[in-house]
């Protein structure tokens, strides 16, 4: 009987088919002008389209025609990119948060007032899923309730307290630094104190300034909304995080928070353009790749900083690939090749590329680690400071202050990273840990998206923490009872004892005289 049961079990297992996902209509809202945010999800969106899903993308760029993909382009968002960077240089955190809100509202207005977006909203069209970038542009989440669609979020920089809050996740500030800070999970007492203070400032600003502002913007563009903005913010079914524990540090996640860091990286690098290939392979001492990403433009660096870079590069034995946004660069040394855009992952994959000088963005950091390249970080804003600090702490990179860059320091850092093998060794070790996964980040992202589609939003993944208020979530009410009842009992006993002693004294008024005699 056991034999027949085992055979039957095997036959059932062999005949079982994986669940199939019906073709879904997906709307992706990515109006942020930083191209790196779109690069992070571009392969993912194309993979969904390749599986038969109909994908509509709202972004700020020109796009190539792709089967099953429709694009609503908002180039006006690009106008505010430079303005955004200029406004984030305030000395106080509260001022920086105000400036960020100003820019975010501009992005929301440009998106919602775009002719193509308005036409889509009024079209009567339906969607199964709305995929939204989680950059505190909460009114855009309202497109999910407008189209009665499941809301999925993605965060190219990983998670933070605001992302955690959206799904009811725990984010202890004792080892989770503010994402905009130059701290890591290993903080000293003073760093934890500073972290706690900045988190408090950010929380106060969010609840008393940011969210009331976003509530007004939400009502402006969705006056007949079926849900309030609070209900919309509480409706995320899944969040895709551009992070991985091997690249950062272990921390709590709920089941509907999926790490997909590096999903933009192709596991089979494409052949390099011939001129770039010859430049790289023709350098006997190797090549340095230098890029400040898509938001910070090298051409706009102060002349003093550019001169420091040029003088340093001219003295190197290595050749330098420099992502530079102009056609000409005055004073360019012979060992420097400039281009407005480079196929970054394909360049980092080349064995003759020895190191990466970067702004420290998470995508660039992930790609450099994936291909085992040491990094020299020149952070400018947001999570870049934390990423560069982590590179220094772990030992796969160094960091310098871009605003006070000195030629001697830059030369020393470059020579250290190239000549000290420990940095490349550490980067390679982390690369091995990252690559040791049962499936690629891209496959994981697609699988979980289809899981949410198959299970109609997967409400069974919703944590009970999302239905508790602050007092209940942190057990302040029950703790008050557990702490308060014993104290109350002690107070009552003390009061009764006092009454007993007073009563005893009244019954024997001459007790003190008797004792004296």
Residue pairs with C-beta under 8 A, 6 or more apart in sequence:
19 454
21 51
21 450
21 453
21 454
22 453
23 52
23 53
23 54
24 53
24 54
24 128
24 129
24 453
25 53
25 54
25 56
25 125
25 126
25 127
25 128
25 129
26 45
26 48
26 53
26 54
26 55
26 56
26 127
26 128
26 129
26 130
26 131
27 56
27 58
27 127
27 129
27 130
27 131
27 143
27 147
27 149
28 41
28 45
28 55
28 56
28 57
28 58
28 59
28 130
28 131
28 132
29 58
29 111
29 130
29 131
29 132
29 133
29 140
29 143
30 37
30 38
30 41
30 57
30 58
30 59
30 60
30 133
31 58
31 59
31 60
31 74
31 77
31 107
31 108
31 110
31 111
31 137
31 140
32 38
32 60
32 77
32 107
32 133
32 135
32 137
33 60
33 77
33 78
33 80
33 81
33 84
33 107
33 295
34 81
34 293
34 294
34 295
35 61
35 294
36 156
36 293
36 294
36 295
36 361
36 363
36 364
37 133
37 135
37 156
38 59
38 60
38 61
39 264
39 294
39 363
40 154
40 156
40 242
40 263
40 264
40 363
41 131
41 154
41 156
41 263
41 264
42 264
43 263
43 264
43 266
43 442
44 240
44 260
44 263
44 264
44 442
44 445
44 446
45 55
45 57
45 69
46 66
46 69
47 442
47 445
47 446
48 55
48 446
48 449
49 55
49 66
49 67
49 68
49 69
50 67
50 68
51 446
51 450
52 68
53 68
54 68
54 70
55 68
55 69
55 70
56 69
56 70
56 71
56 72
56 120
56 127
57 63
57 69
57 70
57 71
57 72
58 71
58 72
58 74
58 111
58 114
58 116
58 117
59 71
59 72
59 73
59 74
60 73
60 74
60 75
60 76
60 77
60 78
61 73
61 75
62 73
62 75
63 69
63 71
63 73
72 114
72 116
72 117
72 120
73 116
74 110
74 111
74 114
74 116
74 117
76 110
76 114
77 107
77 110
77 111
80 103
80 106
80 107
80 110
81 295
82 297
82 300
83 103
84 103
84 295
85 295
85 296
85 380
85 381
87 99
87 100
87 102
87 103
88 96
88 99
88 100
88 381
90 96
90 99
93 198
93 201
93 202
94 201
94 205
97 201
97 202
97 205
97 209
97 210
98 205
98 209
100 136
101 209
101 210
101 213
104 135
104 136
104 137
105 213
105 217
107 137
108 137
108 139
108 140
108 217
108 221
109 217
111 117
111 140
112 118
112 139
112 140
112 221
121 143
121 146
125 147
126 147
126 148
126 149
127 147
127 149
128 149
128 150
128 453
129 149
129 150
129 151
129 152
129 449
129 452
129 453
130 141
130 143
130 144
130 147
130 149
130 150
130 151
130 152
131 152
131 153
131 154
132 140
132 141
132 143
132 144
132 151
132 152
132 153
132 154
133 153
133 154
133 155
133 156
134 153
134 154
134 155
134 162
134 163
134 166
134 239
135 155
136 162
136 210
136 214
137 214
138 211
138 214
138 218
138 229
138 232
138 233
139 214
139 217
139 218
139 221
139 222
139 229
141 151
141 153
141 229
141 232
141 233
141 235
142 218
142 221
142 222
142 225
142 227
142 229
142 232
143 149
144 150
144 151
144 232
144 235
145 222
145 225
145 226
145 227
145 231
145 232
145 235
146 222
146 225
150 237
150 452
150 453
150 456
150 457
151 232
151 235
151 236
151 237
152 236
152 237
152 238
152 239
152 240
152 449
152 452
153 163
153 166
153 236
153 238
153 239
153 240
154 239
154 240
154 241
154 242
155 163
155 239
155 240
155 241
155 242
156 242
156 362
156 363
157 179
157 242
157 243
157 362
157 382
157 383
158 179
158 241
158 242
158 243
158 248
158 261
158 362
158 383
159 169
159 171
159 239
159 241
159 243
159 251
159 253
159 257
160 171
160 176
160 178
160 179
161 171
161 173
161 176
161 178
161 199
161 202
161 203
162 206
163 169
163 239
163 241
164 170
164 171
165 171
166 233
166 234
166 236
166 239
167 236
167 239
167 254
167 256
167 257
167 463
167 466
168 254
168 462
168 463
168 464
168 465
168 466
168 473
169 252
169 253
169 254
169 257
169 463
169 465
170 252
170 465
171 251
171 252
172 252
173 192
173 195
173 196
173 199
174 187
174 192
175 185
175 186
175 187
175 249
175 251
176 185
176 251
177 183
177 184
177 185
177 187
177 191
177 195
177 386
178 195
178 198
178 199
178 202
179 382
179 383
179 386
180 381
180 382
180 383
180 385
180 386
181 194
181 195
181 198
181 385
181 386
182 379
182 385
182 386
182 388
182 389
183 191
183 194
183 195
183 386
183 389
184 249
184 386
184 389
184 390
184 393
185 248
185 249
185 251
186 393
187 195
211 229
214 229
215 229
218 225
218 229
218 232
219 225
219 229
225 232
227 235
234 466
236 256
237 256
237 452
237 457
237 458
237 459
237 461
238 256
238 258
238 448
238 449
238 452
238 458
238 461
239 256
239 257
239 258
240 258
240 260
240 445
240 448
240 449
241 253
241 257
241 258
241 259
241 260
241 261
242 260
242 261
242 263
242 362
242 363
242 366
243 259
243 261
243 362
244 259
244 260
244 261
244 262
244 366
244 434
244 441
245 251
245 259
246 430
246 433
246 434
246 436
247 261
247 262
247 365
247 366
247 369
247 430
247 434
248 390
253 259
254 461
254 463
255 461
256 458
256 461
256 462
258 444
258 445
258 448
259 441
260 441
260 442
260 444
260 445
261 362
261 366
261 441
262 366
262 367
262 370
262 434
262 441
263 440
263 441
263 442
263 444
263 445
264 345
264 363
264 367
265 345
265 366
265 367
265 370
265 441
266 345
267 440
269 345
269 346
269 349
270 343
270 346
271 277
271 346
272 280
272 343
272 346
272 347
272 350
273 343
275 337
276 321
276 337
276 339
276 342
276 343
276 347
279 287
279 319
279 321
279 337
280 287
280 319
280 321
280 347
280 350
280 352
280 353
281 352
282 319
283 318
283 319
283 335
283 352
285 317
285 318
285 319
286 318
286 319
286 352
286 353
286 354
286 418
287 318
287 319
287 320
287 321
287 350
287 352
287 353
287 354
288 313
288 316
288 318
288 319
288 320
288 321
288 353
288 354
288 355
288 356
288 357
288 414
288 418
289 320
289 321
289 342
289 344
289 347
289 348
289 353
289 355
289 356
289 357
289 373
290 298
290 309
290 320
290 321
290 322
290 323
290 356
290 357
290 358
291 298
291 322
291 323
291 342
291 344
291 356
291 357
291 358
291 359
291 364
292 298
292 301
292 323
292 358
292 359
292 378
292 380
293 358
293 359
293 361
293 364
295 359
295 361
295 380
296 359
296 380
297 325
298 306
298 322
298 323
298 324
298 325
299 324
299 325
299 326
300 325
301 309
301 402
305 402
305 403
305 405
307 331
308 405
308 406
308 407
308 410
309 405
309 410
310 331
310 332
310 333
310 336
311 407
312 407
312 410
312 411
312 414
313 320
313 322
313 333
313 335
313 336
314 333
314 335
314 336
315 411
316 335
316 414
318 335
318 354
318 418
319 335
319 336
319 337
320 335
320 336
320 337
321 337
321 339
321 342
321 347
322 329
322 336
322 337
322 338
322 339
323 338
323 339
323 340
323 341
323 342
324 338
324 339
324 340
325 340
326 338
326 340
327 340
329 336
329 338
332 338
344 364
344 367
345 367
345 370
345 371
347 353
348 356
348 367
348 368
348 370
348 371
348 373
349 371
353 371
353 373
354 373
354 374
354 417
354 418
354 424
355 373
355 374
355 375
355 376
355 414
355 417
355 418
356 364
356 368
356 373
356 374
356 375
356 376
357 375
357 376
357 378
357 414
358 364
358 365
358 368
358 375
358 376
358 377
358 378
359 377
359 378
359 379
359 380
359 384
360 375
360 377
360 378
360 379
360 383
360 384
360 385
360 387
360 388
360 391
360 399
361 383
361 384
361 387
362 383
362 387
364 375
365 375
365 387
365 391
368 374
368 375
368 427
369 396
369 427
369 430
369 431
369 434
370 431
370 434
370 435
371 431
372 424
372 427
372 428
372 431
373 424
373 427
374 396
374 397
374 417
374 418
374 423
374 424
374 426
374 427
375 388
375 391
375 396
375 397
375 398
375 417
375 427
376 397
376 398
376 399
376 400
376 413
376 414
376 417
377 384
377 387
377 388
377 391
377 392
377 397
377 398
377 399
377 400
378 388
378 399
378 400
378 401
378 402
378 405
379 385
379 387
379 388
379 399
379 402
380 402
388 397
388 399
389 399
391 397
391 398
391 399
392 398
392 399
394 426
394 430
395 422
395 423
395 426
396 423
396 426
396 427
396 430
397 417
397 423
397 427
398 413
398 416
398 417
398 423
400 409
400 410
400 413
416 423
417 423
439 447
451 458
452 458
465 473
470 476
471 477
505 511
